[in-house]
Amino acid sequence: MAKDPVTPLSAGPRRCPICGKPTPPRHQPFCSTRCADIDLGRWLKGNYRVETEEPADDPSDETERQPD
Ligand SMILES: [Zn+2]
């Protein structure tokens, strides 16, 4: 079977989505744990961004509280 450049995923090793380097089986889908941490950090940032969209407590409500 000849290698098909159109389908690199099945014809050869996968490439790191962070830096584009070939990924060894131990660290797939990334080339290293460092790139895995980078991807994880991006994912967490996106997750936190969704949480911030939730309506937070109104800070003006604290002024209405009376120490009774
Ligand atoms: Zn990488």
N, CA, C, O and the ligand as a Tripos MOL2 file, in Angstrom:
@<TRIPOS>MOLECULE
protein
  273   271    69     0     0
PROTEIN
NO_CHARGES

@<TRIPOS>ATOM
      1 N           0.8450   -1.2110    0.0000 N.3       1 MET1
      2 CA          0.0000    0.0000    0.0000 C.3       1 MET1
      3 C           0.8700    1.2470    0.0000 C.2       1 MET1
      4 O           1.7770    1.3840    0.8210 O.2       1 MET1
      5 N           0.5890    2.1450   -0.9180 N.am      2 ALA2
      6 CA          1.3500    3.3900   -0.9900 C.3       2 ALA2
      7 C           0.8160    4.3840    0.0350 C.2       2 ALA2
      8 O          -0.3760    4.4080    0.3430 O.2       2 ALA2
      9 N           1.7250    5.2010    0.5530 N.am      3 LYS3
     10 CA          1.3000    6.1880    1.5470 C.3       3 LYS3
     11 C           0.4770    7.2930    0.8810 C.2       3 LYS3
     12 O           0.8960    7.8740   -0.1200 O.2       3 LYS3
     13 N          -0.6630    7.5660    1.4320 N.am      4 ASP4
     14 CA         -1.5330    8.5950    0.8740 C.3       4 ASP4
     15 C          -1.3650    9.8900    1.6530 C.2       4 ASP4
     16 O          -1.7160    9.9340    2.8320 O.2       4 ASP4
     17 N          -0.8420   10.9420    1.0410 N.am      5 PRO5
     18 CA         -0.6110   12.2180    1.7450 C.3       5 PRO5
     19 C          -1.9150   12.8960    2.1540 C.2       5 PRO5
     20 O          -1.9130   13.8050    2.9840 O.2       5 PRO5
     21 N          -3.0290   12.4520    1.5680 N.am      6 VAL6
     22 CA         -4.3150   13.0740    1.8930 C.3       6 VAL6
     23 C          -4.8060   12.5920    3.2550 C.2       6 VAL6
     24 O          -5.5490   13.3010    3.9340 O.2       6 VAL6
     25 N          -4.3910   11.3870    3.6560 N.am      7 THR7
     26 CA         -4.8350   10.8350    4.9330 C.3       7 THR7
     27 C          -3.6420   10.5550    5.8330 C.2       7 THR7
     28 O          -3.2690    9.3970    6.0240 O.2       7 THR7
     29 N          -3.0310   11.6150    6.3950 N.am      8 PRO8
     30 CA         -1.8310   11.4480    7.2300 C.3       8 PRO8
     31 C          -2.1300   10.7330    8.5460 C.2       8 PRO8
     32 O          -1.2290   10.1380    9.1380 O.2       8 PRO8
     33 N          -3.3650   10.7800    9.0100 N.am      9 LEU9
     34 CA         -3.6800   10.1680   10.2940 C.3       9 LEU9
     35 C          -3.5080    8.6600   10.2270 C.2       9 LEU9
     36 O          -3.0900    8.0380   11.2040 O.2       9 LEU9
     37 N          -3.8260    8.0710    9.0870 N.am     10 SER10
     38 CA         -3.7330    6.6170    8.9740 C.3      10 SER10
     39 C          -2.4370    6.1860    8.3170 C.2      10 SER10
     40 O          -2.0410    5.0260    8.4330 O.2      10 SER10
     41 N          -1.7680    7.1040    7.6260 N.am     11 ALA11
     42 CA         -0.5610    6.7510    6.8890 C.3      11 ALA11
     43 C           0.6880    6.9120    7.7510 C.2      11 ALA11
     44 O           1.7060    6.2780    7.4740 O.2      11 ALA11
     45 N           0.6350    7.7400    8.7830 N.am     12 GLY12
     46 CA          1.8300    7.9740    9.5850 C.3      12 GLY12
     47 C           1.4740    8.3630   10.9970 C.2      12 GLY12
     48 O           0.3030    8.3490   11.3730 O.2      12 GLY12
     49 N           2.4790    8.7120   11.7860 N.am     13 PRO13
     50 CA          2.2350    9.1130   13.1780 C.3      13 PRO13
     51 C           1.4740   10.4180   13.2610 C.2      13 PRO13
     52 O           1.5940   11.2810   12.3910 O.2      13 PRO13
     53 N           0.6940   10.5520   14.3090 N.am     14 ARG14
     54 CA         -0.0590   11.7900   14.4910 C.3      14 ARG14
     55 C           0.8840   12.9230   14.8740 C.2      14 ARG14
     56 O           1.9970   12.7100   15.3560 O.2      14 ARG14
     57 N           0.3950   14.1250   14.6410 N.am     15 ARG15
     58 CA          1.1960   15.2990   14.9820 C.3      15 ARG15
     59 C           0.5810   16.0440   16.1490 C.2      15 ARG15
     60 O          -0.6380   16.0720   16.3180 O.2      15 ARG15
     61 N           1.4420   16.6450   16.9480 N.am     16 CYS16
     62 CA          0.9930   17.3640   18.1280 C.3      16 CYS16
     63 C           0.1300   18.5600   17.7230 C.2      16 CYS16
     64 O           0.5670   19.3690   16.9050 O.2      16 CYS16
     65 N          -1.0760   18.6960   18.2680 N.am     17 PRO17
     66 CA         -1.9470   19.8230   17.9170 C.3      17 PRO17
     67 C          -1.4220   21.1450   18.4610 C.2      17 PRO17
     68 O          -1.8980   22.2100   18.0690 O.2      17 PRO17
     69 N          -0.4450   21.0860   19.3600 N.am     18 ILE18
     70 CA          0.1030   22.3110   19.9540 C.3      18 ILE18
     71 C           1.2460   22.8450   19.1310 C.2      18 ILE18
     72 O           1.2320   24.0120   18.7410 O.2      18 ILE18
     73 N           2.2540   22.0030   18.8530 N.am     19 CYS19
     74 CA          3.4490   22.4710   18.1550 C.3      19 CYS19
     75 C           3.6190   21.8230   16.7860 C.2      19 CYS19
     76 O           4.4500   22.2650   15.9930 O.2      19 CYS19
     77 N           2.8380   20.7730   16.4970 N.am     20 GLY20
     78 CA          2.8880   20.1710   15.1700 C.3      20 GLY20
     79 C           3.9470   19.1070   15.0090 C.2      20 GLY20
     80 O           4.1340   18.5880   13.9090 O.2      20 GLY20
     81 N           4.6550   18.7640   16.0940 N.am     21 LYS21
     82 CA          5.6780   17.7370   16.0090 C.3      21 LYS21
     83 C           5.0460   16.3540   16.0630 C.2      21 LYS21
     84 O           3.9640   16.1920   16.6270 O.2      21 LYS21
     85 N           5.7160   15.3380   15.4730 N.am     22 PRO22
     86 CA          5.2130   13.9650   15.5440 C.3      22 PRO22
     87 C           5.0960   13.5180   17.0030 C.2      22 PRO22
     88 O           5.9570   13.8260   17.8280 O.2      22 PRO22
     89 N           4.0230   12.7890   17.3090 N.am     23 THR23
     90 CA          3.7680   12.3930   18.6920 C.3      23 THR23
     91 C           4.0900   10.9190   18.8970 C.2      23 THR23
     92 O           3.5510   10.0650   18.1930 O.2      23 THR23
     93 N           4.9590   10.6110   19.8500 N.am     24 PRO24
     94 CA          5.2380    9.2210   20.1970 C.3      24 PRO24
     95 C           4.0280    8.6060   20.8930 C.2      24 PRO24
     96 O           3.2510    9.3220   21.5240 O.2      24 PRO24
     97 N           3.8580    7.2720   20.7850 N.am     25 PRO25
     98 CA          2.6760    6.6050   21.3540 C.3      25 PRO25
     99 C           2.4980    6.9040   22.8390 C.2      25 PRO25
    100 O           1.3680    6.9630   23.3240 O.2      25 PRO25
    101 N           3.6030    7.0930   23.5730 N.am     26 ARG26
    102 CA          3.4870    7.3060   25.0210 C.3      26 ARG26
    103 C           2.8050    8.6130   25.3650 C.2      26 ARG26
    104 O           2.1200    8.7140   26.3830 O.2      26 ARG26
    105 N           2.9930    9.6330   24.5060 N.am     27 HIS27
    106 CA          2.4890   10.9730   24.8430 C.3      27 HIS27
    107 C           1.3160   11.3880   23.9660 C.2      27 HIS27
    108 O           0.8550   12.5260   24.0600 O.2      27 HIS27
    109 N           0.8250   10.4930   23.1180 N.am     28 GLN28
    110 CA         -0.2990   10.8810   22.2660 C.3      28 GLN28
    111 C          -1.4940   11.3090   23.0970 C.2      28 GLN28
    112 O          -1.6960   10.7780   24.1890 O.2      28 GLN28
    113 N          -2.3050   12.2680   22.6080 N.am     29 PRO29
    114 CA         -2.1750   12.8690   21.2720 C.3      29 PRO29
    115 C          -1.1750   14.0070   21.2070 C.2      29 PRO29
    116 O          -1.1280   14.7240   20.2080 O.2      29 PRO29
    117 N          -0.3740   14.1910   22.2470 N.am     30 PHE30
    118 CA          0.5960   15.2810   22.2390 C.3      30 PHE30
    119 C           2.0050   14.7140   22.1140 C.2      30 PHE30
    120 O           2.2130   13.5110   22.2750 O.2      30 PHE30
    121 N           2.9860   15.5980   21.8210 N.am     31 CYS31
    122 CA          4.3540   15.1400   21.6260 C.3      31 CYS31
    123 C           5.0460   14.9970   22.9710 C.2      31 CYS31
    124 O           6.0480   14.2910   23.0830 O.2      31 CYS31
    125 N           4.5190   15.6650   23.9980 N.am     32 SER32
    126 CA          5.1520   15.6170   25.3120 C.3      32 SER32
    127 C           4.1450   16.0460   26.3620 C.2      32 SER32
    128 O           3.0760   16.5620   26.0370 O.2      32 SER32
    129 N           4.4920   15.8310   27.6220 N.am     33 THR33
    130 CA          3.5970   16.2360   28.7030 C.3      33 THR33
    131 C           3.4710   17.7570   28.7650 C.2      33 THR33
    132 O           2.4640   18.2930   29.2270 O.2      33 THR33
    133 N           4.5150   18.4420   28.2890 N.am     34 ARG34
    134 CA          4.4820   19.9040   28.3180 C.3      34 ARG34
    135 C           3.3660   20.4310   27.4130 C.2      34 ARG34
    136 O           2.6050   21.3160   27.8060 O.2      34 ARG34
    137 N           3.2740   19.8820   26.2030 N.am     35 CYS35
    138 CA          2.2190   20.3060   25.2950 C.3      35 CYS35
    139 C           0.8600   19.8700   25.8280 C.2      35 CYS35
    140 O          -0.1390   20.5530   25.6040 O.2      35 CYS35
    141 N           0.8090   18.7510   26.5240 N.am     36 ALA36
    142 CA         -0.4480   18.3040   27.1130 C.3      36 ALA36
    143 C          -0.9070   19.3000   28.1660 C.2      36 ALA36
    144 O          -2.0990   19.5890   28.2730 O.2      36 ALA36
    145 N           0.0320   19.8250   28.9400 N.am     37 ASP37
    146 CA         -0.3130   20.8240   29.9550 C.3      37 ASP37
    147 C          -0.8130   22.1110   29.3050 C.2      37 ASP37
    148 O          -1.7300   22.7580   29.8110 O.2      37 ASP37
    149 N          -0.2020   22.4720   28.1820 N.am     38 ILE38
    150 CA         -0.6330   23.6840   27.4760 C.3      38 ILE38
    151 C          -2.0630   23.5280   26.9980 C.2      38 ILE38
    152 O          -2.8760   24.4410   27.1390 O.2      38 ILE38
    153 N          -2.3700   22.3580   26.4280 N.am     39 ASP39
    154 CA         -3.7240   22.1210   25.9430 C.3      39 ASP39
    155 C          -4.7030   22.1090   27.0990 C.2      39 ASP39
    156 O          -5.8190   22.6140   26.9780 O.2      39 ASP39
    157 N          -4.2870   21.5290   28.2290 N.am     40 LEU40
    158 CA         -5.1460   21.4830   29.4090 C.3      40 LEU40
    159 C          -5.4260   22.8940   29.9160 C.2      40 LEU40
    160 O          -6.5460   23.2090   30.3190 O.2      40 LEU40
    161 N          -4.3970   23.7410   29.8910 N.am     41 GLY41
    162 CA         -4.5640   25.1140   30.3410 C.3      41 GLY41
    163 C          -5.5460   25.8690   29.4570 C.2      41 GLY41
    164 O          -6.3650   26.6470   29.9460 O.2      41 GLY41
    165 N          -5.4600   25.6360   28.1640 N.am     42 ARG42
    166 CA         -6.3980   26.2930   27.2480 C.3      42 ARG42
    167 C          -7.8090   25.8150   27.5250 C.2      42 ARG42
    168 O          -8.7560   26.6010   27.4890 O.2      42 ARG42
    169 N          -7.9510   24.5200   27.8040 N.am     43 TRP43
    170 CA         -9.2840   23.9610   28.0490 C.3      43 TRP43
    171 C          -9.8630   24.5440   29.3360 C.2      43 TRP43
    172 O         -11.0520   24.8570   29.4010 O.2      43 TRP43
    173 N          -9.0290   24.6860   30.3490 N.am     44 LEU44
    174 CA         -9.5100   25.2180   31.6200 C.3      44 LEU44
    175 C          -9.9260   26.6720   31.4710 C.2      44 LEU44
    176 O         -10.9290   27.0960   32.0450 O.2      44 LEU44
    177 N          -9.1630   27.4330   30.7070 N.am     45 LYS45
    178 CA         -9.5150   28.8340   30.4850 C.3      45 LYS45
    179 C         -10.8740   28.9530   29.8270 C.2      45 LYS45
    180 O         -11.6840   29.8010   30.2020 O.2      45 LYS45
    181 N         -11.1260   28.0930   28.8350 N.am     46 GLY46
    182 CA        -12.4170   28.1200   28.1590 C.3      46 GLY46
    183 C         -13.5290   27.7250   29.1020 C.2      46 GLY46
    184 O         -14.6350   28.2590   29.0170 O.2      46 GLY46
    185 N         -13.2460   26.7800   30.0200 N.am     47 ASN47
    186 CA        -14.2570   26.3410   30.9720 C.3      47 ASN47
    187 C         -14.5800   27.4480   31.9550 C.2      47 ASN47
    188 O         -15.7470   27.6820   32.2710 O.2      47 ASN47
    189 N         -13.5490   28.1310   32.4410 N.am     48 TYR48
    190 CA        -13.7630   29.2200   33.3850 C.3      48 TYR48
    191 C         -14.5360   30.3580   32.7220 C.2      48 TYR48
    192 O         -15.3560   31.0260   33.3510 O.2      48 TYR48
    193 N         -14.2510   30.5630   31.4290 N.am     49 ARG49
    194 CA        -14.9060   31.6510   30.7210 C.3      49 ARG49
    195 C         -16.4150   31.4150   30.6720 C.2      49 ARG49
    196 O         -17.2000   32.3610   30.7330 O.2      49 ARG49
    197 N         -16.8130   30.1460   30.5600 N.am     50 VAL50
    198 CA        -18.2390   29.8260   30.5330 C.3      50 VAL50
    199 C         -18.8590   30.1000   31.8970 C.2      50 VAL50
    200 O         -19.9830   30.5950   31.9890 O.2      50 VAL50
    201 N         -18.1120   29.7720   32.9640 N.am     51 GLU51
    202 CA        -18.6540   29.9670   34.3030 C.3      51 GLU51
    203 C         -18.8820   31.4410   34.6080 C.2      51 GLU51
    204 O         -19.8190   31.7910   35.3260 O.2      51 GLU51
    205 N         -18.0200   32.3160   34.0620 N.am     52 THR52
    206 CA        -18.1420   33.7400   34.3340 C.3      52 THR52
    207 C         -19.3970   34.3150   33.6990 C.2      52 THR52
    208 O         -19.8500   35.3940   34.0820 O.2      52 THR52
    209 N         -19.9670   33.5930   32.7200 N.am     53 GLU53
    210 CA        -21.1680   34.0910   32.0740 C.3      53 GLU53
    211 C         -22.3910   33.9470   32.9750 C.2      53 GLU53
    212 O         -23.4270   34.5600   32.7210 O.2      53 GLU53
    213 N         -22.2730   33.1470   34.0140 N.am     54 GLU54
    214 CA        -23.4050   32.9870   34.9200 C.3      54 GLU54
    215 C         -23.6190   34.2640   35.7330 C.2      54 GLU54
    216 O         -22.6470   34.9380   36.0740 O.2      54 GLU54
    217 N         -24.8490   34.6040   36.0440 N.am     55 PRO55
    218 CA        -25.1310   35.8280   36.8050 C.3      55 PRO55
    219 C         -24.5570   35.7510   38.2130 C.2      55 PRO55
    220 O         -24.9470   34.9000   39.0130 O.2      55 PRO55
    221 N         -23.6340   36.6460   38.4990 N.am     56 ALA56
    222 CA        -23.0140   36.6660   39.8150 C.3      56 ALA56
    223 C         -23.8530   37.4890   40.7840 C.2      56 ALA56
    224 O         -24.7660   38.2110   40.3820 O.2      56 ALA56
    225 N         -23.5300   37.3690   42.0570 N.am     57 ASP57
    226 CA        -24.2790   38.1340   43.0490 C.3      57 ASP57
    227 C         -24.0970   39.6350   42.8260 C.2      57 ASP57
    228 O         -22.9900   40.0830   42.5260 O.2      57 ASP57
    229 N         -25.1210   40.3820   42.9630 N.am     58 ASP58
    230 CA        -25.0420   41.8160   42.7490 C.3      58 ASP58
    231 C         -24.2650   42.4590   43.8920 C.2      58 ASP58
    232 O         -24.6730   42.3540   45.0480 O.2      58 ASP58
    233 N         -23.1420   43.1280   43.5840 N.am     59 PRO59
    234 CA        -22.3220   43.7250   44.6530 C.3      59 PRO59
    235 C         -23.0680   44.8290   45.3870 C.2      59 PRO59
    236 O         -22.7380   45.1420   46.5310 O.2      59 PRO59
    237 N         -24.0690   45.4240   44.7450 N.am     60 SER60
    238 CA        -24.8090   46.5060   45.4030 C.3      60 SER60
    239 C         -25.6910   45.9570   46.5240 C.2      60 SER60
    240 O         -26.1630   46.7100   47.3760 O.2      60 SER60
    241 N         -25.9090   44.6390   46.5170 N.am     61 ASP61
    242 CA        -26.7560   44.0340   47.5520 C.3      61 ASP61
    243 C         -26.0840   44.1070   48.9190 C.2      61 ASP61
    244 O         -26.7630   44.1030   49.9450 O.2      61 ASP61
    245 N         -24.7610   44.1720   48.9380 N.am     62 GLU62
    246 CA        -24.0450   44.2040   50.2180 C.3      62 GLU62
    247 C         -24.3260   45.5100   50.9630 C.2      62 GLU62
    248 O         -24.3260   45.5390   52.1930 O.2      62 GLU62
    249 N         -24.5610   46.5770   50.2240 N.am     63 THR63
    250 CA        -24.8060   47.8740   50.8670 C.3      63 THR63
    251 C         -26.1670   47.8810   51.5710 C.2      63 THR63
    252 O         -26.4010   48.6640   52.4920 O.2      63 THR63
    253 N         -27.0610   46.9890   51.1170 N.am     64 GLU64
    254 CA        -28.3960   46.9670   51.7090 C.3      64 GLU64
    255 C         -28.4360   46.1280   52.9810 C.2      64 GLU64
    256 O         -29.3800   46.2120   53.7670 O.2      64 GLU64
    257 N         -27.3890   45.3130   53.1720 N.am     65 ARG65
    258 CA        -27.3670   44.4710   54.3730 C.3      65 ARG65
    259 C         -27.1160   45.3180   55.6220 C.2      65 ARG65
    260 O         -26.2280   46.1710   55.6310 O.2      65 ARG65
    261 N         -27.8740   45.0870   56.6390 N.am     66 GLN66
    262 CA        -27.6800   45.8390   57.8780 C.3      66 GLN66
    263 C         -27.2260   44.8880   58.9810 C.2      66 GLN66
    264 O         -27.7790   43.7990   59.1360 O.2      66 GLN66
    265 N         -26.2170   45.3030   59.7450 N.am     67 PRO67
    266 CA        -25.6940   44.4390   60.8400 C.3      67 PRO67
    267 C         -26.6540   44.3310   61.9910 C.2      67 PRO67
    268 O         -26.3680   44.8050   63.0900 O.2      67 PRO67
    269 N         -27.7840   43.7140   61.7550 N.am     68 ASP68
    270 CA        -28.7900   43.5960   62.8150 C.3      68 ASP68
    271 C         -28.6660   42.2470   63.5150 C.2      68 ASP68
    272 O         -29.4270   41.9580   64.4390 O.2      68 ASP68
    273 ZN          3.9680   19.4090   21.0640 Zn       69 ZN69
@<TRIPOS>BOND
     1     1     2 1
     2     2     3 1
     3     3     4 2
     4     3     5 am
     5     5     6 1
     6     6     7 1
     7     7     8 2
     8     7     9 am
     9     9    10 1
    10    10    11 1
    11    11    12 2
    12    11    13 am
    13    13    14 1
    14    14    15 1
    15    15    16 2
    16    15    17 am
    17    17    18 1
    18    18    19 1
    19    19    20 2
    20    19    21 am
    21    21    22 1
    22    22    23 1
    23    23    24 2
    24    23    25 am
    25    25    26 1
    26    26    27 1
    27    27    28 2
    28    27    29 am
    29    29    30 1
    30    30    31 1
    31    31    32 2
    32    31    33 am
    33    33    34 1
    34    34    35 1
    35    35    36 2
    36    35    37 am
    37    37    38 1
    38    38    39 1
    39    39    40 2
    40    39    41 am
    41    41    42 1
    42    42    43 1
    43    43    44 2
    44    43    45 am
    45    45    46 1
    46    46    47 1
    47    47    48 2
    48    47    49 am
    49    49    50 1
    50    50    51 1
    51    51    52 2
    52    51    53 am
    53    53    54 1
    54    54    55 1
    55    55    56 2
    56    55    57 am
    57    57    58 1
    58    58    59 1
    59    59    60 2
    60    59    61 am
    61    61    62 1
    62    62    63 1
    63    63    64 2
    64    63    65 am
    65    65    66 1
    66    66    67 1
    67    67    68 2
    68    67    69 am
    69    69    70 1
    70    70    71 1
    71    71    72 2
    72    71    73 am
    73    73    74 1
    74    74    75 1
    75    75    76 2
    76    75    77 am
    77    77    78 1
    78    78    79 1
    79    79    80 2
    80    79    81 am
    81    81    82 1
    82    82    83 1
    83    83    84 2
    84    83    85 am
    85    85    86 1
    86    86    87 1
    87    87    88 2
    88    87    89 am
    89    89    90 1
    90    90    91 1
    91    91    92 2
    92    91    93 am
    93    93    94 1
    94    94    95 1
    95    95    96 2
    96    95    97 am
    97    97    98 1
    98    98    99 1
    99    99   100 2
   100    99   101 am
   101   101   102 1
   102   102   103 1
   103   103   104 2
   104   103   105 am
   105   105   106 1
   106   106   107 1
   107   107   108 2
   108   107   109 am
   109   109   110 1
   110   110   111 1
   111   111   112 2
   112   111   113 am
   113   113   114 1
   114   114   115 1
   115   115   116 2
   116   115   117 am
   117   117   118 1
   118   118   119 1
   119   119   120 2
   120   119   121 am
   121   121   122 1
   122   122   123 1
   123   123   124 2
   124   123   125 am
   125   125   126 1
   126   126   127 1
   127   127   128 2
   128   127   129 am
   129   129   130 1
   130   130   131 1
   131   131   132 2
   132   131   133 am
   133   133   134 1
   134   134   135 1
   135   135   136 2
   136   135   137 am
   137   137   138 1
   138   138   139 1
   139   139   140 2
   140   139   141 am
   141   141   142 1
   142   142   143 1
   143   143   144 2
   144   143   145 am
   145   145   146 1
   146   146   147 1
   147   147   148 2
   148   147   149 am
   149   149   150 1
   150   150   151 1
   151   151   152 2
   152   151   153 am
   153   153   154 1
   154   154   155 1
   155   155   156 2
   156   155   157 am
   157   157   158 1
   158   158   159 1
   159   159   160 2
   160   159   161 am
   161   161   162 1
   162   162   163 1
   163   163   164 2
   164   163   165 am
   165   165   166 1
   166   166   167 1
   167   167   168 2
   168   167   169 am
   169   169   170 1
   170   170   171 1
   171   171   172 2
   172   171   173 am
   173   173   174 1
   174   174   175 1
   175   175   176 2
   176   175   177 am
   177   177   178 1
   178   178   179 1
   179   179   180 2
   180   179   181 am
   181   181   182 1
   182   182   183 1
   183   183   184 2
   184   183   185 am
   185   185   186 1
   186   186   187 1
   187   187   188 2
   188   187   189 am
   189   189   190 1
   190   190   191 1
   191   191   192 2
   192   191   193 am
   193   193   194 1
   194   194   195 1
   195   195   196 2
   196   195   197 am
   197   197   198 1
   198   198   199 1
   199   199   200 2
   200   199   201 am
   201   201   202 1
   202   202   203 1
   203   203   204 2
   204   203   205 am
   205   205   206 1
   206   206   207 1
   207   207   208 2
   208   207   209 am
   209   209   210 1
   210   210   211 1
   211   211   212 2
   212   211   213 am
   213   213   214 1
   214   214   215 1
   215   215   216 2
   216   215   217 am
   217   217   218 1
   218   218   219 1
   219   219   220 2
   220   219   221 am
   221   221   222 1
   222   222   223 1
   223   223   224 2
   224   223   225 am
   225   225   226 1
   226   226   227 1
   227   227   228 2
   228   227   229 am
   229   229   230 1
   230   230   231 1
   231   231   232 2
   232   231   233 am
   233   233   234 1
   234   234   235 1
   235   235   236 2
   236   235   237 am
   237   237   238 1
   238   238   239 1
   239   239   240 2
   240   239   241 am
   241   241   242 1
   242   242   243 1
   243   243   244 2
   244   243   245 am
   245   245   246 1
   246   246   247 1
   247   247   248 2
   248   247   249 am
   249   249   250 1
   250   250   251 1
   251   251   252 2
   252   251   253 am
   253   253   254 1
   254   254   255 1
   255   255   256 2
   256   255   257 am
   257   257   258 1
   258   258   259 1
   259   259   260 2
   260   259   261 am
   261   261   262 1
   262   262   263 1
   263   263   264 2
   264   263   265 am
   265   265   266 1
   266   266   267 1
   267   267   268 2
   268   267   269 am
   269   269   270 1
   270   270   271 1
   271   271   272 2
@<TRIPOS>SUBSTRUCTURE
     1 MET1         2 RESIDUE 1 A MET
     2 ALA2         6 RESIDUE 1 A ALA
     3 LYS3        10 RESIDUE 1 A LYS
     4 ASP4        14 RESIDUE 1 A ASP
     5 PRO5        18 RESIDUE 1 A PRO
     6 VAL6        22 RESIDUE 1 A VAL
     7 THR7        26 RESIDUE 1 A THR
     8 PRO8        30 RESIDUE 1 A PRO
     9 LEU9        34 RESIDUE 1 A LEU
    10 SER10       38 RESIDUE 1 A SER
    11 ALA11       42 RESIDUE 1 A ALA
    12 GLY12       46 RESIDUE 1 A GLY
    13 PRO13       50 RESIDUE 1 A PRO
    14 ARG14       54 RESIDUE 1 A ARG
    15 ARG15       58 RESIDUE 1 A ARG
    16 CYS16       62 RESIDUE 1 A CYS
    17 PRO17       66 RESIDUE 1 A PRO
    18 ILE18       70 RESIDUE 1 A ILE
    19 CYS19       74 RESIDUE 1 A CYS
    20 GLY20       78 RESIDUE 1 A GLY
    21 LYS21       82 RESIDUE 1 A LYS
    22 PRO22       86 RESIDUE 1 A PRO
    23 THR23       90 RESIDUE 1 A THR
    24 PRO24       94 RESIDUE 1 A PRO
    25 PRO25       98 RESIDUE 1 A PRO
    26 ARG26      102 RESIDUE 1 A ARG
    27 HIS27      106 RESIDUE 1 A HIS
    28 GLN28      110 RESIDUE 1 A GLN
    29 PRO29      114 RESIDUE 1 A PRO
    30 PHE30      118 RESIDUE 1 A PHE
    31 CYS31      122 RESIDUE 1 A CYS
    32 SER32      126 RESIDUE 1 A SER
    33 THR33      130 RESIDUE 1 A THR
    34 ARG34      134 RESIDUE 1 A ARG
    35 CYS35      138 RESIDUE 1 A CYS
    36 ALA36      142 RESIDUE 1 A ALA
    37 ASP37      146 RESIDUE 1 A ASP
    38 ILE38      150 RESIDUE 1 A ILE
    39 ASP39      154 RESIDUE 1 A ASP
    40 LEU40      158 RESIDUE 1 A LEU
    41 GLY41      162 RESIDUE 1 A GLY
    42 ARG42      166 RESIDUE 1 A ARG
    43 TRP43      170 RESIDUE 1 A TRP
    44 LEU44      174 RESIDUE 1 A LEU
    45 LYS45      178 RESIDUE 1 A LYS
    46 GLY46      182 RESIDUE 1 A GLY
    47 ASN47      186 RESIDUE 1 A ASN
    48 TYR48      190 RESIDUE 1 A TYR
    49 ARG49      194 RESIDUE 1 A ARG
    50 VAL50      198 RESIDUE 1 A VAL
    51 GLU51      202 RESIDUE 1 A GLU
    52 THR52      206 RESIDUE 1 A THR
    53 GLU53      210 RESIDUE 1 A GLU
    54 GLU54      214 RESIDUE 1 A GLU
    55 PRO55      218 RESIDUE 1 A PRO
    56 ALA56      222 RESIDUE 1 A ALA
    57 ASP57      226 RESIDUE 1 A ASP
    58 ASP58      230 RESIDUE 1 A ASP
    59 PRO59      234 RESIDUE 1 A PRO
    60 SER60      238 RESIDUE 1 A SER
    61 ASP61      242 RESIDUE 1 A ASP
    62 GLU62      246 RESIDUE 1 A GLU
    63 THR63      250 RESIDUE 1 A THR
    64 GLU64      254 RESIDUE 1 A GLU
    65 ARG65      258 RESIDUE 1 A ARG
    66 GLN66      262 RESIDUE 1 A GLN
    67 PRO67      266 RESIDUE 1 A PRO
    68 ASP68      270 RESIDUE 1 A ASP
    69 ZN69       273 GROUP 0 **** ****
